[in-house]
Structures are given as C-alpha cells and as structure tokens.
C-alpha cells in the first residue's frame, strides 16, 4: 500500500539531491574540517559553502550562521545564551502556543526565579500586539515568539514584533522552524536578533539545525569546548548533515514559488472538500494568514487518534493536535489557548503538505475522509450532546 504523507510539519523526506551530496562525506571525504592537512581542509571548504547556501536563503551574512544539532538546540542556545549576556534582567516574554522546545525552557526558567509571561492568543491564534508592547520594560531580557505555529500554521507579524521589541533595546528571538523554505526571509533588512531553524523540516536530514545570530548581538555560548563555529558552538561539525542542509536551502529557494502556488492549491482543495463532506468540522487558525502547506481541522465528538488510526489503514499519514497518545486526556495546548471547544479540540487533525504531494493523493484522501468520519460518528457516544 502506498504511503500518502501529510505530516511534513513533523518531519520531511530527505530530498534525493540532498542525499546525493551527503553520501561522499560518510566514507570518502571523512576528514575533520578543522584539520590542517589537505584531506580535512577540502571538507572545511565544503562546510563554508554550505554556510553560504544557508545564508543565501535567510538573506544574511554567512558569519551570522551557527550550525547546531537541531532546532531545539538552537532555541535553547538563543534563550539561555541571551539571558547569560544580561544577567541583571529577569523577565522573559513568550506565548502560550510556542513549540515545547521554547515553552519547556521558559517554564524551567520560571522555576529558577525568572519572571516569565506567556501571551495569550485569540480564537484564530493571533497575538495582541498592544498587550505585548505594554509588557516591555527595562527588566525584559528576551522576547521569544515563533514565526508560525506548527499546529495551525498561523503566521505571526514577525517584523512588527521585532521592531517593537528591538526599539526598546530588548533581544528578540524567533523559532522559525516552520517558515524557513516556505516564506521568503531577508534578515539583513530585519531587526530580528536570533532565529532558529531545523534541517529536517525542509527536506534535509535530522540532526542538523541553525541559529542565526545578527552581528553585534550579545549571546553567551551554550556548548563549550573547541573553537568550532567561531567559538560560539563547540563540537566537531556534522559534515554530512551540514552539507545536506546547505543543498536543502538551495532547493528551498528554488521551490518556494511552488510551495506558495501548487502546494497551497492542493492544501485548499483538500481542506474545502473535507469541510464540505464532513459535517461539524471547522478550521483552526487564521484562514487568511497561515503557512501555505498547513490546515488544522477539528471534527466534533471524535477522538483525533481514532481518525489517525483509520487514516493509517489507508496509508495516509497525518497528525493530531491531541496529546492523548502520551497518556494525557488534555488536548493540544495550542487549541486550548485559542479557546477551541473541548469536543472539537480532541478531534483535531493537522494535514501538512510538501512539494512531493500530488493531486491524486489529495483526491484519495478526500474520498476516504467522509467515510472515516461517518463511521466514527456512528460509534461516538457524544454525538448530539451539547458543546462543552
């Protein structure tokens, strides 16, 4: 049975071109890029080229690119490194809908005595910028707000937020894992100080990420040891991953128009047909300002995990906004922050497409979804009950 993969916000397949350029760096060109000999030196040249490829996609200087092991490391480095640079400031501002890579760090900081404020969102997952502005003061060390939500695809007004924060002399960080490769960036003309990305979200391998650090931004190293990354991140470079990420960034720039036209049209077709064919379904997030590949749909009175299991029988991969698979009865923290009714939040499904998806795959899913929802509604003990 063919796999139909609509879970690209979780991870992406490695592009064939990326896999091809990575292969020599495992068994042929395996030298340490920091070595003085020619064998290692040629590897160091390739790492520099990859840094330039990443910088070209971000619209920044190559020297502002720090390679990390993943987006999570980049987030932790940004937040903890920025705090270490201004130890007299004790206030951190974030949002309730951040990825756990940010939220968990911030909540740990709260346990260590920092004043952490989590901004709320409205029913479409949007921030109140007036509230943010009112909270900025001389004790604020960092504001960390994601560029786009991984569950709903809602895009935040990054430039407005960055201008507001940086005008007050406060460090601004954004987890941009979901927008890199989908939305154009030009960091050389942006006030953003720190930005995180993850390779496996844009058809590079797992185990490699980037932290962009704007020139002049004060940040303490997170990993200490060797001189790698200009002394800003110790540890021998993951050369195959870095080379692969560089190629993936080059491809992302080439296919960005496709993401915002063909892929978006497939997403819209899938979404419209599901909403039309499945009663008591609703979109979660901002329908006008979201990632071109993402739709999050709730189905009243059904558990998201049950939908996923039935989709899986047809080879269709998606994800649920519910945390039930981890043993919790609470639905997605993102949907709860948006005020999505409990009966709908538990039945949320995220479809996230990529350039590898086809119209035939969308048509097949459109055919199966009403059957799945109808069957599960027949089994649901909650159908017909009043919304909670």
C-alpha positions as CSV (number, residue, x, y, z in Angstrom):
1,X,0.0,0.0,0.0
2,X,1.4,3.4,-1.0
3,X,2.1,5.8,1.8
4,X,0.5,9.2,1.5
5,X,2.5,11.6,3.7
6,X,0.7,14.7,5.0
7,X,2.8,15.2,8.2
8,X,5.5,17.4,6.8
9,X,5.4,19.9,9.8
10,X,6.6,16.9,11.9
11,X,9.4,16.0,9.5
12,X,10.1,15.8,5.8
13,X,11.6,13.2,3.5
14,X,15.3,13.9,2.6
15,X,15.3,15.2,-1.0
16,X,17.1,13.0,-3.4
17,X,19.5,15.8,-4.3
18,X,20.3,16.3,-0.7
19,X,21.0,12.6,-0.1
20,X,23.3,12.5,-3.1
21,X,25.5,15.4,-2.0
22,X,25.8,14.0,1.6
23,X,27.0,10.5,0.6
24,X,30.7,11.2,0.0
25,X,31.1,12.7,3.4
26,X,30.5,9.4,5.2
27,X,33.1,7.1,3.8
28,X,35.2,9.0,1.2
29,X,35.6,12.6,2.4
30,X,35.5,11.9,6.1
31,X,38.3,14.2,7.3
32,X,37.8,16.6,10.2
33,X,37.1,20.1,8.7
34,X,39.3,21.7,11.4
35,X,42.4,19.6,10.4
36,X,45.4,21.3,8.9
37,X,46.0,18.7,6.1
38,X,44.5,19.0,2.7
39,X,42.3,15.9,3.2
40,X,40.4,17.7,6.0
41,X,40.8,21.1,4.6
42,X,38.7,20.2,1.5
43,X,35.9,19.2,3.9
44,X,36.2,22.6,5.6
45,X,35.7,24.3,2.3
46,X,32.5,22.4,1.7
47,X,31.2,23.4,5.2
48,X,31.9,27.0,4.3
49,X,30.0,26.6,1.0
50,X,27.0,25.1,2.9
51,X,27.1,28.1,5.3
52,X,26.9,30.4,2.3
53,X,23.9,28.4,0.9
54,X,22.0,28.7,4.2
55,X,22.8,32.4,4.4
56,X,21.5,33.0,0.9
57,X,18.1,31.5,1.9
58,X,18.0,33.6,5.1
59,X,19.2,36.8,3.4
60,X,22.1,37.2,5.9
61,X,25.9,37.2,6.1
62,X,27.5,33.7,6.3
63,X,29.3,34.7,9.5
64,X,25.9,35.1,11.2
65,X,25.1,31.4,10.7
66,X,25.8,28.9,13.5
67,X,25.3,25.2,12.8
68,X,23.6,23.3,15.6
69,X,22.4,19.7,16.1
70,X,18.7,20.7,15.7
71,X,16.1,23.4,16.1
72,X,15.7,22.6,19.8
73,X,19.4,23.2,20.5
74,X,19.2,26.5,18.5
75,X,16.2,27.6,20.6
76,X,17.9,26.7,23.9
77,X,21.1,28.4,22.8
78,X,19.2,31.5,21.8
79,X,17.2,31.9,25.0
80,X,19.8,30.8,27.6
81,X,22.7,32.5,25.8
82,X,20.8,35.8,25.6
83,X,19.9,35.6,29.3
84,X,23.5,34.9,30.2
85,X,24.6,38.1,28.4
86,X,22.3,40.3,30.5
87,X,22.2,38.6,34.0
88,X,20.6,41.6,35.6
89,X,17.4,41.3,33.6
90,X,15.0,38.7,34.9
91,X,11.9,38.9,32.6
92,X,11.1,36.7,29.7
93,X,8.1,37.1,27.3
94,X,6.8,34.3,25.1
95,X,3.4,32.9,24.1
96,X,1.1,30.1,25.2
97,X,1.3,28.5,21.7
98,X,5.0,28.0,21.4
99,X,6.6,24.7,20.5
100,X,7.7,22.7,23.6
101,X,11.3,23.5,22.5
102,X,10.6,27.0,23.7
103,X,7.9,26.6,26.3
104,X,9.7,23.9,28.3
105,X,12.8,26.1,28.5
106,X,10.8,29.2,29.6
107,X,8.9,27.2,32.2
108,X,12.1,25.8,33.6
109,X,13.4,29.4,33.8
110,X,10.3,30.3,35.8
111,X,11.2,27.6,38.3
112,X,14.6,29.2,38.6
113,X,13.2,32.6,39.6
114,X,12.7,34.3,36.2
115,X,9.5,36.3,35.6
116,X,8.0,34.5,32.6
117,X,5.0,35.9,30.8
118,X,3.1,33.8,28.3
119,X,1.0,35.9,25.9
120,X,-2.5,34.6,25.0
121,X,-4.0,34.4,21.6
122,X,-7.4,34.9,20.1
123,X,-9.7,32.3,18.5
124,X,-7.7,32.4,15.3
125,X,-4.4,32.0,17.2
126,X,-3.4,35.7,16.7
127,X,-1.4,37.8,19.2
128,X,-2.5,41.1,20.7
129,X,0.5,43.4,19.9
130,X,-0.8,46.1,22.2
131,X,-0.6,43.7,25.1
132,X,3.0,42.8,24.1
133,X,4.0,46.4,23.9
134,X,2.6,47.1,27.3
135,X,4.7,44.4,28.9
136,X,8.1,45.5,27.6
137,X,10.2,47.2,30.2
138,X,13.8,47.6,31.3
139,X,13.8,44.3,33.1
140,X,12.9,42.3,30.0
141,X,15.8,40.2,28.9
142,X,14.4,38.5,25.8
143,X,11.1,38.1,23.9
144,X,10.8,34.7,22.1
145,X,7.9,34.3,19.7
146,X,7.5,31.7,17.0
147,X,7.3,32.8,13.3
148,X,4.4,30.5,12.5
149,X,2.6,27.9,14.6
150,X,3.4,24.3,13.9
151,X,-0.1,23.0,14.6
152,X,-2.4,25.6,12.9
153,X,0.0,27.3,10.5
154,X,-0.9,30.7,11.8
155,X,1.8,33.2,10.9
156,X,2.7,35.9,13.3
157,X,3.6,39.5,12.2
158,X,7.3,38.9,12.8
159,X,8.7,42.2,11.5
160,X,6.2,44.3,13.6
161,X,7.0,42.3,16.7
162,X,10.8,42.5,16.1
163,X,10.7,46.3,15.5
164,X,8.6,46.8,18.7
165,X,10.9,44.7,20.8
166,X,14.3,45.9,19.5
167,X,13.3,49.5,19.7
168,X,13.3,49.0,23.5
169,X,16.8,47.5,23.4
170,X,15.5,44.0,24.1
171,X,16.8,40.9,22.4
172,X,14.3,39.2,20.1
173,X,14.3,35.5,19.1
174,X,12.0,33.6,16.8
175,X,11.6,29.9,16.3
176,X,11.3,30.0,12.5
177,X,11.4,26.2,12.1
178,X,8.1,26.2,10.2
179,X,8.5,29.1,7.8
180,X,12.1,28.7,6.5
181,X,11.7,27.5,3.0
182,X,8.1,28.4,2.8
183,X,8.1,32.2,3.4
184,X,10.8,34.5,2.0
185,X,13.2,36.0,4.5
186,X,15.7,38.8,4.3
187,X,17.3,39.0,7.7
188,X,19.9,41.6,6.5
189,X,17.0,44.1,6.5
190,X,15.2,42.8,9.6
191,X,15.7,43.8,13.2
192,X,15.5,40.1,14.3
193,X,18.4,39.3,16.6
194,X,18.1,35.5,16.8
195,X,16.4,32.9,14.6
196,X,16.2,29.1,14.8
197,X,15.7,26.6,12.0
198,X,15.8,22.8,11.7
199,X,17.0,20.9,8.7
200,X,14.5,18.1,8.8
201,X,11.6,20.5,8.3
202,X,12.9,21.4,4.8
203,X,14.0,18.1,3.3
204,X,17.4,18.0,4.9
205,X,18.3,15.2,7.4
206,X,17.5,15.1,11.1
207,X,20.3,16.1,13.4
208,X,21.3,19.4,11.9
209,X,19.9,22.9,12.6
210,X,21.0,26.6,12.5
211,X,20.9,29.5,14.9
212,X,21.1,32.9,13.1
213,X,22.8,35.5,15.3
214,X,22.7,39.0,14.0
215,X,26.0,40.7,14.0
216,X,26.5,42.6,17.3
217,X,24.0,40.6,19.2
218,X,25.3,39.6,22.7
219,X,24.9,35.9,23.4
220,X,26.9,33.5,25.5
221,X,27.9,30.1,24.1
222,X,25.7,27.2,25.1
223,X,28.2,24.4,24.4
224,X,31.8,24.9,25.5
225,X,34.9,23.1,24.3
226,X,36.6,23.5,20.9
227,X,36.9,26.5,18.6
228,X,34.2,25.4,16.1
229,X,31.7,27.9,14.8
230,X,34.0,30.8,15.7
231,X,33.9,29.7,19.3
232,X,30.2,30.1,19.5
233,X,29.2,26.4,19.4
234,X,31.8,23.7,20.3
235,X,31.8,20.3,18.9
236,X,33.1,18.6,15.7
237,X,30.8,19.6,12.8
238,X,28.2,17.1,11.5
239,X,29.6,17.5,8.0
240,X,27.2,15.3,6.1
241,X,24.2,17.0,7.8
242,X,25.6,20.5,7.2
243,X,26.3,19.7,3.5
244,X,22.8,18.3,3.2
245,X,21.3,21.3,4.8
246,X,23.1,23.6,2.5
247,X,21.7,21.8,-0.5
248,X,18.2,21.7,1.0
249,X,18.3,25.5,1.5
250,X,19.4,25.9,-2.2
251,X,16.4,23.7,-3.3
252,X,14.0,25.5,-0.9
253,X,14.8,28.8,-2.6
254,X,14.2,27.2,-6.0
255,X,10.8,25.7,-5.0
256,X,9.4,28.4,-2.8
257,X,7.1,29.6,-5.5
258,X,5.8,26.1,-5.9
259,X,5.1,26.0,-2.1
260,X,3.0,29.1,-2.4
261,X,1.1,28.2,-5.5
262,X,0.7,24.5,-6.3
263,X,1.2,23.1,-2.8
264,X,-1.2,25.8,-1.4
265,X,-3.8,24.9,-4.1
266,X,-3.6,21.3,-3.0
267,X,-4.0,22.3,0.6
268,X,-7.0,24.4,-0.2
269,X,-8.6,21.6,-2.3
270,X,-8.1,19.1,0.5
271,X,-9.4,21.5,3.1
272,X,-12.5,22.6,1.2
273,X,-13.6,19.1,0.3
274,X,-13.2,17.8,3.8
275,X,-15.2,20.7,5.3
276,X,-17.9,20.2,2.7
277,X,-18.0,16.4,3.1
278,X,-17.7,16.1,6.8
279,X,-20.5,17.8,8.9
280,X,-19.5,19.5,12.2
281,X,-15.9,20.2,11.1
282,X,-14.1,23.5,11.4
283,X,-10.7,25.1,10.6
284,X,-8.4,26.0,13.4
285,X,-6.2,29.0,12.9
286,X,-6.1,32.2,10.9
287,X,-7.5,31.2,7.4
288,X,-6.1,34.3,5.8
289,X,-2.6,34.4,7.3
290,X,-1.1,31.0,7.6
291,X,1.5,28.6,6.1
292,X,0.7,27.6,2.5
293,X,1.0,23.9,3.3
294,X,-0.9,23.6,6.6
295,X,-4.5,23.0,7.6
296,X,-5.8,22.0,11.0
297,X,-9.4,20.7,11.0
298,X,-11.4,19.7,14.0
299,X,-14.2,17.1,13.9
300,X,-16.8,17.4,16.7
301,X,-17.3,14.4,19.0
302,X,-14.5,12.2,17.7
303,X,-11.1,11.5,19.1
304,X,-8.2,12.6,16.8
305,X,-6.3,9.3,17.5
306,X,-9.2,7.3,16.2
307,X,-9.2,9.3,13.0
308,X,-5.5,8.8,12.6
309,X,-5.7,5.1,13.1
310,X,-8.4,4.8,10.4
311,X,-6.3,7.1,8.0
312,X,-3.4,4.8,8.7
313,X,-5.3,1.8,7.4
314,X,-5.4,3.6,4.0
315,X,-1.7,4.5,4.2
316,X,-2.5,8.2,5.0
317,X,-0.1,9.9,7.5
318,X,-1.3,13.0,9.3
319,X,-1.1,14.1,12.9
320,X,-3.4,15.0,15.8
321,X,-3.4,18.2,17.9
322,X,-4.3,16.0,20.9
323,X,-1.8,14.8,23.4
324,X,-3.8,11.7,24.2
325,X,-1.1,9.4,22.8
326,X,1.2,10.5,25.6
327,X,-1.3,9.4,28.2
328,X,-2.9,12.8,28.8
329,X,-6.6,13.5,28.5
330,X,-5.8,17.1,27.7
331,X,-6.0,18.2,24.0
332,X,-3.4,20.4,22.3
333,X,-2.2,23.3,24.4
334,X,-2.3,25.4,21.2
335,X,-6.0,24.7,20.6
336,X,-6.9,25.2,24.3
337,X,-5.1,28.6,24.2
338,X,-7.3,29.5,21.2
339,X,-10.4,28.6,23.1
340,X,-11.4,25.8,20.8
341,X,-14.3,23.8,22.4
342,X,-13.2,20.6,24.2
343,X,-15.3,18.4,21.9
344,X,-13.6,19.9,18.8
345,X,-10.1,20.2,20.2
346,X,-9.9,16.5,20.9
347,X,-10.8,15.7,17.3
348,X,-8.3,17.9,15.6
349,X,-6.2,16.7,12.6
350,X,-3.3,18.5,11.0
351,X,-2.5,17.9,7.4
352,X,0.8,19.4,6.3
353,X,1.8,19.0,2.7
354,X,5.1,19.3,0.8
355,X,6.3,19.7,-2.8
356,X,6.3,15.9,-3.1
357,X,2.5,15.6,-2.6
358,X,0.3,15.1,-5.7
359,X,-3.3,15.8,-6.7
360,X,-4.0,12.0,-6.8
361,X,-3.0,11.8,-3.1
362,X,-5.3,14.6,-2.2
363,X,-8.2,13.1,-4.2
364,X,-7.7,9.7,-2.5
365,X,-7.8,11.4,1.0
366,X,-10.9,13.4,0.0
367,X,-12.6,10.2,-0.9
368,X,-11.8,8.4,2.4
369,X,-12.3,11.2,4.9
370,X,-16.1,11.3,4.9
371,X,-16.3,7.6,5.2
372,X,-14.0,7.7,8.2
373,X,-15.8,10.5,10.0
374,X,-19.2,8.9,9.3
375,X,-18.1,5.6,10.7
376,X,-16.5,7.1,13.9
377,X,-19.6,9.3,14.5
378,X,-21.7,6.2,14.5
379,X,-19.5,4.8,17.2
380,X,-19.2,8.0,19.2
381,X,-21.2,8.2,22.5
382,X,-21.0,12.0,22.4
383,X,-22.9,12.8,19.1
384,X,-25.8,15.0,19.8
385,X,-24.6,16.2,23.1
386,X,-24.3,19.9,24.0
387,X,-20.8,21.5,23.3
388,X,-18.6,21.8,26.4
